[in-house]
Structures are given as C-alpha cells and as structure tokens.
Amino acid sequence: IQYAMDLDVDIQGFSEVNANFQKTSVRKLFQDTVTILDKAAKATWATSSLPNPSDFKPGGSGLVTFGRTAARVTESGHDGLGRWAYQVLNRDLRQILIMNIYQCCEVSSTSNGISTACQQQQILLREQNKSPEPRRHFRKDLIDFLWKRRQANGNIVPIIMGDWNDVSEGTELRSEE
C-alpha cells in the first residue's frame, strides 16, 4: 500500500490476499493500515463466506481507492466467494464500476480442503446448490453480475483488473458462439 502511495496511484487492486476478512481483527488491521497512510482512502476486501478460525484464508481480493478519487466512491461490495471486490465511482453523468477479481486455479486432486478452489466448491455445493466447478461458475457469475449492473444503470462503465489464473480454454468472458 505504501508503494502505491509513493507512486501516487489512485486505485490499487489486490489479488489472492490470503486474509480472513470475516474476522473483525483482520478487517481492522487492514483498514487501519490504509487509514494511517491516507485518511480519505476507501478499501473494500473480499473473502469467501466459509467459516475459518484462522487469520489466514486462501484467496480473496481487495480494492483501495486513494486521495481525491476516494471521494467519488458511492458504493462498494464483494461476492460471497471472495472472487471480486468492487467500487462504484461517480464521474459526471457516468458511473464507473471498478472491479478487482481473483479466479482460483484449477482444483487439485491433492487439495486438502483449504485451497481457494476447495472453499468455493463447498460454498457452491452447500449454499448455492450448484455443481462444484468454481472456474466455470466464475465466468458465468461475473457476466451475470455485470449484466445486472448494466440493466440497473445503462451509463455504467466497467473496468476489471486482477488475476484471472487463465490456464485453460473456456474461461474468458467472450461468448462461446
């Protein structure tokens, strides 16, 4: 974060943060770090909704908007799997949807249940009654999220950054037609 401040960066994305933002102490530590460096900054952090007693949790993403740009943030949020954090900035008559994403790697047959993919598999099965293929759902869920935002506000412009971990075919956002 200090490096971004030194370079006068307006918006910084963080992928695979590996922090359990469900824990108040972890959220406070990250927020305090940002606030010490820039009192105006707005931070949004994402982690999966799967309970974990540790401060460490694989995956996650974050987005920090600094300085005068932070005053334009009107909304922020994240998805329940820790795949993206977003902020909406007002700019004249337009809104800009800034997203930082983290798509998990392929599921390993040797995963011990704590990997990002394993967390997402468990949530997809238990809470959303979907097949346990996090990478396939990432693409579909991201497109659905963007379409809903676009339908709610036709003037919104999305900017997406982050870590796609795109190592196989069929994970890009373009249509498969």
Secondary structure, 3 states (H helix, E strand, C coil): CHHHHHCCCCEEEEECCCCCCCCHHHHHHHHHHHHHHCCCCEEEEECECCCCCCCCCCCCEEEEECHHHHCCEEEEEECCECCEEEEEEEECCEEEEEEEEECCCCCCCCCCCCCHHHHHHHHHHHCCCCCCCHHHHHHHHHHHHHHHHHHHCCCEEEEEEEECCCCCCCCCCCCCC
